[in-house]
């Protein structure tokens, strides 16, 4: 066990005694957290689902370099009403009436845990704005205004305006699932806000922001989404295993611009010990204090690892 000495300072209440490094680190976190509580909040925080350590590490890791092949839309599997950028990372729907149009990624995955970032301006979605995955073949153009991703047995989609999940021509319910929130503030007894089990979550669809992360676990056969930094749980399960699955979108709005970027992935192997240590350290530091790693009582090699993974 490594031992280290500390004096009483503004950020620490340790004494001049020699104490274990792990205990001094824990004390440092405790006192710094009290002084720098995070003010970040989101309507989706009450709907968040605990994530696995594999997913947490991916979400806290630096993304792969730009221009990764998994960030490109396919020029072959694309409606003629979609125009692709030169790097094929951006797809723009042309202003065509009475048409539903889709495009899927150029590269799919058969195994592992993978995260893509999709940028889609909420003001440029219109109705039937669907994000999801598909197998090798799925419908990419149809007459009228319809859901395409999720319109057959080969695709699974989340319609962003209504929050409905679609698969095999059927709506599979709302996502995220709306749960009751526990009441944390004192509300007068005459208030009508309370029900026997807490505060009701509104029945209206949640407005989905521009940036959405799509989480595909090809090993477990699940698809989920991260919004505002919160994992909203599994949207689809029992996806086919051992076959290529591709990110896909469909739209009916002229001018809709949809950008795809592959962020990172992991194999089914458990995370390494250093990665887990870095994850815990980043969690306790919070978003606003990641530049204070050098102040931690940590070995230099671990400090460098935490800084490089942020």
FENURZI-V806354 format. One record per residue. SS is DSSP state (A for helix, B for strand, O for the rest). NEAR is the number of other ideal C-beta (glycine too) atoms within 8 Angstrom. Layout:
ss = [SS/SS]
near = [NEAR/NEAR]
//
This chain:
ss = [O/O/B/B/B/O/O/O/B/O/O/B/O/O/O/O/O/B/B/B/A/A/A/A/A/A/A/A/A/A/A/A/A/A/A/O/O/O/O/O/O/O/O/O/A/A/A/O/O/O/O/O/A/A/A/A/A/A/A/O/O/O/O/O/O/O/O/O/A/A/A/O/B/B/B/B/B/B/O/O/O/B/B/B/O/O/O/O/O/B/B/B/B/O/O/O/O/O/B/B/B/B/B/B/B/O/O/O/B/O/O/O/B/B/B/B/B/B/B/B/O/A/A/A/O/O/O/O/O/B/B/B/B/B/O/O/O/O/O/O/B/B/B/O/O/O/O/O/O/O/O/O/O/O/B/B/B/B/B/O/O/O/O/B/B/B/B/O/O/B/B/B/B/B/O/O/O/O/O/O/B/O/O/O/O/O/O/O/O/O/O/O/O/B/B/O/O/B/B/O/O/O/O/O/O/O/O/O/O/O/B/B/B/B/B/B/B/O/O/O/O/B/B/B/B/B/B/O/O/B/B/B/B/B/B/B/O/O/O/O/O/O/O/O/B/B/B/B/B/B/B/O/O/O/O/O/B/B/B/B/B/B/B/B/B/B/O/O/O/O/O/O/A/A/A/A/A/A/A/A/A/A/A/A/A/O/A/A/A/A/A/A/A/A/A/O/O/O/O/A/A/A/A/A/A/A/A/A/A/O]
near = [4/5/8/10/7/12/8/8/6/3/8/12/5/10/6/6/6/5/9/9/11/6/8/14/11/8/11/13/10/8/11/11/10/7/7/9/6/7/4/6/4/9/7/12/9/8/14/9/9/4/7/5/9/10/12/10/14/13/10/10/8/6/9/6/5/5/5/9/6/11/11/12/15/12/7/4/8/14/11/5/9/14/7/11/9/3/7/11/10/12/15/12/17/8/6/9/4/6/12/15/15/18/16/14/13/10/8/8/12/8/8/10/15/13/16/15/13/15/9/16/9/10/4/10/12/10/7/14/16/17/15/17/13/14/11/8/5/14/9/12/11/9/5/7/7/9/12/18/18/16/13/9/5/8/17/14/17/13/14/13/10/7/12/11/15/17/11/6/6/6/6/8/7/10/12/10/8/8/7/9/8/6/8/3/4/3/8/5/4/4/7/4/5/9/7/3/4/9/10/6/10/5/4/4/7/8/5/8/8/7/7/14/13/15/13/14/11/14/9/6/10/10/15/13/14/12/12/8/6/11/12/14/10/8/11/12/8/4/12/7/7/5/8/8/13/14/13/16/16/16/15/13/11/7/8/14/11/13/10/15/13/14/10/11/10/11/7/7/5/5/10/6/5/8/10/11/9/14/13/8/13/12/7/8/10/10/6/6/9/10/4/9/12/5/6/10/8/11/5/6/6/12/12/8/10/13/8/7/11/8]
//
